[in-house]
Amino acid sequence: MEFKVEETLRGTADRLLSPVAAVIVGLYVIASLLFSIGQQTLIESALEEGQFEGTPFEGVVSIEDVAADLPLAVDVSESVGALIWIVGFVSIFAVLTVGLILLGATAFDFSEESGKSFAWKWINLFFGTIVFSILFSIGLALFIIPGLVLLVVLFYYPAAIGIDGESFVSAYGSSVDIFSENMLGTVILVLAWTLIAITVQGIAFVIGSGLPTAIDILIDEVATGVVAVFLLALVVEVYQTTQTREQNKGDELLEDPPKW
């Protein structure tokens, strides 16, 4: 189940430069913008109703400044804003699930069976990410290092969910198995992804500086989408490479021994 870092990065680049990846980035941006629209609408509604007055939040920042920095807020009721926020939140995980499936080049259609499979993968990716985020936050709170260890150990769990439809608990185990045989390679990949993510976000920040806030947000969302899809392509590449090699190894063991 070992992989080579150089080959992995080349394979990841090929997936990232494919038309499928571009579509996923576009869908991610749309879903993320929906989330931001709903979020800013809810904040604006709370400001208009004076929900932050008399709270510690009021003394930290100027409420007027916050209200002026909500370019995506729309003039709808609070309930509609909440609905937009929920739709955006759900859509983000739906896009990530589709991304894992398509980047893994597995079959995808609109049959009832595929719909059930997609729902199962979406649910496990959602809850797996929630549980991972909680554990990661606890790890960071415990002198940082435990959180970083958890990050590299569970780095590949999304691919096990998106490609093989594992439960998130089983996917954690699959990620541990891959990491245990590729410790140094995994650390290198995590560092590479982090460096590229910082670079992409930094470029987006420089480009967006001085532009209208709405355009700046759009540029930032595109950069975040690219970073997210790069992560999906990376874990899919490693997962499929290690699984294929493990399968080939098993096939070799099943072959008839040579006759002398």
Backbone hydrogen bonds, N-H to C=O, Kabsch-Sander energy under -0.5 kcal/mol:
donor,donor_aa,acceptor,acceptor_aa,energy
8,T,4,K,-2.5
9,L,5,V,-2.5
10,R,6,E,-1.9
11,G,7,E,-2.6
12,T,8,T,-2.5
13,A,9,L,-2.2
14,D,10,R,-2.1
15,R,11,G,-1.9
16,L,12,T,-2.7
17,L,13,A,-1.9
18,S,15,R,-1.2
22,A,18,S,-1.4
23,V,19,P,-2.1
24,I,20,V,-2.3
25,V,21,A,-2.4
26,G,22,A,-2.2
27,L,23,V,-2.6
28,Y,24,I,-2.6
29,V,25,V,-2.4
30,I,26,G,-2.0
31,A,27,L,-2.5
32,S,28,Y,-2.9
33,L,29,V,-2.4
34,L,30,I,-2.2
35,F,31,A,-2.1
36,S,32,S,-2.4
37,I,33,L,-3.0
38,G,34,L,-2.5
39,Q,35,F,-2.5
40,Q,36,S,-2.9
41,T,37,I,-2.2
42,L,38,G,-2.1
43,I,39,Q,-2.1
44,E,40,Q,-2.6
45,S,41,T,-2.3
46,A,42,L,-2.2
47,L,43,I,-2.3
48,E,44,E,-2.5
49,E,45,S,-1.7
50,G,47,L,-1.2
51,Q,46,A,-2.6
53,E,50,G,-0.9
55,T,52,F,-1.6
58,E,52,F,-0.5
58,E,55,T,-1.4
59,G,55,T,-0.7
59,G,56,P,-0.6
60,V,56,P,-0.8
60,V,57,F,-0.6
61,V,57,F,-1.6
63,I,61,V,-0.5
66,V,62,S,-2.0
67,A,63,I,-2.5
68,A,64,E,-1.6
69,D,65,D,-0.6
69,D,66,V,-1.1
70,L,67,A,-0.6
73,A,70,L,-1.3
76,V,74,V,-1.9
81,G,77,S,-2.3
82,A,78,E,-2.3
83,L,79,S,-2.0
84,I,80,V,-2.5
85,W,81,G,-2.1
86,I,82,A,-2.4
87,V,83,L,-2.7
88,G,84,I,-2.5
89,F,85,W,-2.4
90,V,86,I,-2.8
91,S,87,V,-2.5
92,I,88,G,-1.9
93,F,89,F,-1.2
94,A,90,V,-1.8
95,V,91,S,-2.8
96,L,92,I,-2.2
97,T,93,F,-2.2
98,V,94,A,-2.5
99,G,95,V,-2.7
100,L,96,L,-2.2
101,I,97,T,-2.0
102,L,98,V,-3.0
103,L,99,G,-2.7
104,G,100,L,-1.1
105,A,102,L,-1.5
106,T,101,I,-2.0
115,G,111,S,-2.2
116,K,112,E,-2.2
117,S,113,E,-2.3
118,F,114,S,-2.9
119,A,115,G,-2.4
120,W,116,K,-2.4
121,K,117,S,-2.3
122,W,118,F,-2.9
123,I,119,A,-2.6
124,N,120,W,-2.2
125,L,121,K,-2.5
126,F,122,W,-2.6
127,F,123,I,-2.7
128,G,124,N,-2.3
129,T,125,L,-2.0
130,I,126,F,-2.1
131,V,127,F,-2.8
132,F,128,G,-2.4
133,S,129,T,-2.7
134,I,130,I,-2.1
135,L,131,V,-2.6
136,F,132,F,-3.0
137,S,133,S,-2.4
138,I,134,I,-2.3
139,G,135,L,-2.5
140,L,136,F,-2.4
141,A,137,S,-2.0
142,L,138,I,-1.4
143,F,141,A,-1.4
144,I,140,L,-1.8
145,I,143,F,-3.1
147,G,139,G,-1.0
147,G,144,I,-0.7
148,L,144,I,-1.8
149,V,145,I,-2.5
150,L,146,P,-2.2
151,L,147,G,-1.9
152,V,148,L,-1.8
153,V,149,V,-2.2
154,L,150,L,-2.3
155,F,152,V,-0.7
157,Y,154,L,-1.2
159,A,156,Y,-0.9
160,A,156,Y,-1.2
161,I,157,Y,-1.5
162,G,158,P,-2.8
163,I,159,A,-2.6
164,D,159,A,-0.6
164,D,160,A,-0.8
165,G,161,I,-1.2
166,E,160,A,-1.8
171,A,167,S,-2.8
172,Y,168,F,-1.9
173,G,169,V,-1.6
174,S,170,S,-2.2
175,S,171,A,-2.3
176,V,172,Y,-2.3
177,D,173,G,-2.1
178,I,174,S,-2.1
179,F,175,S,-2.7
180,S,176,V,-2.6
181,E,177,D,-0.9
181,E,178,I,-0.7
182,N,178,I,-0.6
182,N,179,F,-1.2
186,T,182,N,-2.6
187,V,183,M,-2.2
188,I,184,L,-2.3
189,L,185,G,-2.3
190,V,186,T,-2.7
191,L,187,V,-2.3
192,A,188,I,-2.5
193,W,189,L,-2.9
194,T,190,V,-2.4
195,L,191,L,-2.5
196,I,192,A,-2.6
197,A,193,W,-2.6
198,I,194,T,-2.5
199,T,195,L,-2.2
200,V,196,I,-2.8
201,Q,197,A,-2.5
202,G,198,I,-2.3
203,I,199,T,-2.5
204,A,200,V,-2.2
205,F,201,Q,-2.1
206,V,202,G,-2.3
207,I,203,I,-2.5
208,G,204,A,-2.4
209,S,205,F,-1.3
211,L,208,G,-1.8
216,D,212,P,-2.5
217,I,213,T,-2.5
218,L,214,A,-1.9
219,I,215,I,-2.6
220,D,216,D,-2.2
221,E,217,I,-2.4
222,V,218,L,-2.2
223,A,219,I,-2.3
224,T,220,D,-2.4
225,G,221,E,-2.4
226,V,222,V,-2.3
227,V,223,A,-2.2
228,A,224,T,-2.5
229,V,225,G,-2.5
230,F,226,V,-2.3
231,L,227,V,-1.9
232,L,228,A,-2.1
233,A,229,V,-2.9
234,L,230,F,-2.2
235,V,231,L,-2.5
236,V,232,L,-2.3
237,E,233,A,-2.2
238,V,234,L,-2.1
239,Y,235,V,-2.6
240,Q,236,V,-2.8
241,T,237,E,-2.0
242,T,238,V,-2.7
243,Q,239,Y,-2.4
244,T,240,Q,-2.3
245,R,241,T,-2.1
246,E,242,T,-2.1
247,Q,243,Q,-2.3
248,N,244,T,-2.6
249,K,245,R,-2.1
250,G,246,E,-2.0
251,D,247,Q,-2.4
252,E,248,N,-2.1
253,L,249,K,-1.6
254,L,250,G,-1.2
255,E,251,D,-0.7
255,E,252,E,-0.7
260,W,258,P,-0.6
